[in-house]
Amino acid sequence: MSPADRDLLQKIVEPIVDGEGLDLEELKVGQAGRRSRVQIVVDADGGVDLDRCAEVSRLISAAFDDSDAMGETPYTLEVSSPGVSRPLTLPRHWSRATGRLVRVKRADGSEITGRVRSAADRAAELDVDGSVEEIPYADVAKARVEIEFNRVADAETG
């Protein structure tokens, strides 16, 4: 699929996703055998559940069919949420990770792990062992949420 075709799909998808109160995080088009594979990742404050993904998928599929954007090519449409392994690359990703433990690799190579206290347009604040540390996004090479298996248990006993 050419970049122009991908742009057409994005022009169809974005208003639907926006209309559902979601953010379009990613749109990928590839091949899966003889079919085109359209992968769409959406997110929102508070996350996106399976029912919302299914509803958005239904709306996008209908829009693709109405527009003939996919032509005669059979396609598979996948709509999902980003999951915890998504890198934190935008201020809204950091904001949605408030309260979560994150590992940050800075541009200078140093690493820090802390809990996101808050996120603004240019930086996030982490609680690192009881101290607050501001992390400017411009200084971040890579950041991800750390999976915590015992977090719920800690909250219930404390």
Buried (B, 14 or more C-beta within 10 A) or exposed (E): BEEEBBEBBBEBBEEBBEEBEBBBBEBEBEEEEEEBBBBBBBBBEEEBEEEBBEEBBEBBBEBBEEEEBBEEEEBEBEBBBBEEEBEBEBBBBBBBBBEBBBBBBBEEEEEBEBBBBBBEEEBBBBBBEEEEBEBEBEEBEEBBBEEEEEEEEEEEEE
